Amino acid sequence: MRGCLFGRIDLLEPPFDKTTRRSAQSHTVLIAHDTSELLFALHDELARENLSHLRANQQGFCGYASVK
């Protein structure tokens, strides 16, 4: 999004505001959580920078997402 006149916050703020307003009107709000492993095979001995060794011959990280 380089060179744009708006940023990520500009795109995300309206739906976040609407969700906050709808949630405030509800007695109960459910939030679904997910944890996913994102794995990348190691085809050579060179490890990728900033990734963990999660399994033999694989590096990756855990991604966490929540949906309200």
N, C-alpha and C positions, 0 to 999 in steps of 0.2 A: 504494500500500500504506500510505497514511497512516491512522493510527488503529488499525492492527493491533497485536497483541501480539507479533508476530514480524516478522523482516525477511528480506531476500533471502538473507543468509548462512544463516539457519535453514533455508531451503528448499533451498539448494544444498549445504550441508555433507554431508548423508548420501550423496548420489550421488557427490560428490567423494571421500569417504572410501572408498566401495566400489570406485571406479575405481582409486584409489591402491593398495588392497590387491590387486586383480586384476592390476594392472600389475607389482607387485613380484614376483608369482609367475611372470611370463612372461619368457622369454628375450629376446623381441623385442616391442616396442610400436610400433605404427604410429599416426601422428597425421596426419589429413587436414586440410589447410589450404585455405581459400577466401578469395579477395578479390573482393568485389562492389562495383561502383559503384552508389550510390544517387543517382539523378538526379531533379531537380525542374525542370519547365519554368518559365521566366520569362515570365509573361503581360503584364507591364508592366515598366517600368524600375526598379522598386523591388527591390533585391537583399535576399535574406534574410540576417539577421545570422548570423555564424559558419559560413557555408557557402562553399566555394570555387567559382569559375567553372571547371567541368570541360570544358564544350563551349559552343559558341555558343548563346546563349539558354537555357542550363541551368546550374544550380548543384547542388552535391551534395557527397558525401564518399565515401570508400572504407571499406567495412566489412570487417573481418578476423575470421574465425571459425576455430576449430580444434576438431576432434572426436577424442577419444581412443578 
